[in-house]
Amino acid sequence: MSERETVFITGASRGIGAETARLFAERGYAVGINYCRSRDRAEALAEELRGLGAQVGLYPGDVSDRAQVDGMMQAFLRDFGRIDVLVCNAGLARQELFTDITAQSWREMLGVNLDGVFHCCQGALPDMLHRKQGRIITLSSMWGQVGASCEVAYSAAKAGVIGLTKALAKELGPSGITVNCVAPGVIETEMNGQLSQETRDALAEETPLERMGTPRDVAEAIWFLASPAGRFFTGQVLAPNGGFII
């Protein structure tokens, strides 16, 4: 069993997930890095974190697949002995008109963004319930709060994450487990890096703080909810969005 507190982060090979892994490693946690396809990036991140003196494990798997999630959780528990913090960060985004959404596309979007949270929470909870402690942090989006044109499936899935978070917080509170959500605004990630410079400038201008957020901005919000400072927060949605949604 690890002598350090532990965190398991899904979708941790890039963007917000990778920055969250760096932050927890910097602050002394043993880190479990889940990835689905970006093996090279995940391995490079693991080496980077080991260079900081962190204990790190790599756990490939698709969060939409229950059997793969169960395997990842079992492997992490074998390696580190417990799950103190679960960060459900893995996500999939796609822009398309509602009338163009296929049943397969809808299922893929909800499979990763919502089913994945369900699978991971159920996978981590037996250990947390046994010890009567733990922190679960889910990742939604400001579009899960207010909806976005041409992102109906994504908005629906991310709204579902918020509902799951609030309900689960009520259920697990008596067991000493907190469940909170982080709903980022427009963040400088590869996903948004595909936007034109004109669009990026417009989004920054529409944000009251007049800039896009960084993965570190979001990682710090996640850290707050996992840290001792967040011990009396549960069922809440923390929204690092620069004032884009108020």
N, C-alpha and C positions, 0 to 999 in steps of 0.2 A: 504494500500500500504506500502511495506517495505521502511523504511528510508535508508536502505543500498542498494548499487548496487547489482544486482542479476545476477546469472549465472545458466543456465540449462545445465546439462552434461548428455549425453546419455551413457549407458554402464558404469555407475559409481560405480558399486559394487566391482570392483576389478581392479588390475593392474594400467594402466595409468589413467583410469577414476577415480579410488579411490584416487590416489595421486593428481590428478588435483583438486578434490573436497577438499582435505585437504589443498592444497596450497591456494585456493581461500577463504576458511573459515578462515585460518590463517591471511589473508590480508583483512578481514572485510566484505566479500561478504555474502549475503544470498544465499544458495545453494539448487538447485533442483537436486535430485539424481534419475536418471532413472535406472531401472534394468528390466531384463526380467524374469530370473528364480532364481537368487541368492538372494532370499528374506532375508534370515538370515544374509548374509554378508552386504546387503544394510542397514538393521536395525542396525547392529552393527556399521557400519560406521556413520550412522546418530547420534547414541548416542555418539560416539567419538567426532564428530564435535560440537554437542551441549555442550559437556564438555569444548570445547574451546570458548563457548559463541556465537556460530554461530546460525543463524536461518536456519532451514533445513526442506525440504519437500521431501517425498518419492513418486515416480511416477512410478508404475509398468506398463510395456507395451512393446510390440514388435514393434521396429521402422519400420519393413517392412510392418506393417499393418496401413494404413492411418487412419482408424477410431480410433485405439488406440492412435496414435500420436496426433490426434486432441483432444482427451479426455485428454491426459497428458498436452498439452499446455494450454487448457482451465482451467484445475485444477491449474496449476502453476500461471496463471494470476489471478485467483480468490484469491489465497493465498498470492501472492507477488505484484500484481499490474502491473508488467512490466517485460520484458526480456531485460536486458542490454547486456548479453553475452550468445551466444549459442555455446556449444562445441559438435560437432557431432563426438563422440568417439566410439560408439557401432560398433563392428566388428565381423566378423566370418572368420576363416582361416581353410583351409583344403588342404592337399597335396595329389594329385592324378595325374596319367598320363592323358594327354589330351584325349586319346582314351577311358579312363574309366569314364570320366565325363558324368553323365546322365543329361537329361534335367532338372530334379528336382533339382539335385545338383547345376547346373548352376544357376537356378532361385533362390535358397536359398542364394547363395553367392552374387549375385547382389541385391537380395531383402534387405538383411541386410546392405551390405557395400555401395551400391549406392542409391537404392530406399530410404533407411532410411535417407540419407542426404537430398534428395529431399523433403521427407515428412516433416522432422523437419524444414528445412529452410522455406518452405511454411507456416508451422504452426506458426513460430516465426515472420515472416515478417510483418503481419498486424500491430502489436504493434510497431515494429521498424520503419516502414514507417510512421505511424501516428506521432511518436515523432521525426522522421528524425535523428535518431541516433541508433547505435548498432554495435556490433562486432560479426561476425560469424567466427568460427574457425573449419575447417574440419580436419579429420585425414585420411591421406593416408598411404603410406608406401614407402620405397625405391624401393620395387618391383613394385609399381605403376609408378615409374620413369624409371626403366630399365627392368622390367620383371624378372620372376624367373621360372626356369625349374620345372615342376610338380606343378606349382601354376598358371596355365593360367587363371582360373576363378578369383582367388583372385587378380592377377596382373591387369586383365582387369577392374575389379570393382574399384580398387584403382587408376588406371589411369583415369577412368571416374570421380572420385572424384576431381582429379586435374583439369580436363577440366571444370567441373561444377564450381569449385571455381573461376577459372580465368574469365569465362564468366559472372558469377553472380557479380563478383567484378566490372566489367565494367558497368553492368546494374544498380547497387545500389550505385555506387560512388556519383552520383549527389544528392542522398538522404541522404548523410552523414553516410552511413553504410559501414564498411569495411568487406571484406571477404578474409580470408587467410587460408592456409593449412599448417599442420605440417606432415612431412613424416619421421617417425622414421626409424632408422636402426635396428640392432639386440639388443633387449631390454630384460632385466631380468624380464620376466613375466611368469605366469603359462603356457602360450602357449609354450614358448621356454623352460620352465622347463621340458617339456616332452622329450626334446632331450637328447641324451646320453652325458656323460661328455666329451667324445672324440670329439663329434661334437661341443659342446659348446666351448671347448678349441680351436678348429680349427677356429671357427668364431671369437673368441677374437683375435687370432693370425693374422687373415686376416684383422682385423680392425687396421688402423694406430695408434690409441691411445691405442691399445693392451688391450682392455677390452670391455665387453658388456655394453650397456647403462643401466641406471636405469629408472624406471618410473618417478622419480623426474627430471631427465634430460629432459624428454619430457614435463612434467608438467611446468617446467620453461620456455620452448619455447612457450607453449600455453599462459602462463601468460604474457610473453613479448608482444605477439600480442594483448592481451586484455588490456594491461596497457597503460597509457598515452605515454610511450616510443614508442609504436607501432602505434601511431595515423596516421602516414603518410605511413603506409604499407597497401597495398591492392592488391589482386590478386597474392600474393607471395607464394612460397613454402619454408618453413623453414625446414631444414633437419638435425635434431640431430642424426647423424649416425657415429660419431667418425672417419669420413673420409673413411668409407667403400665404399661409392659412391661419387665420386667427378666429 
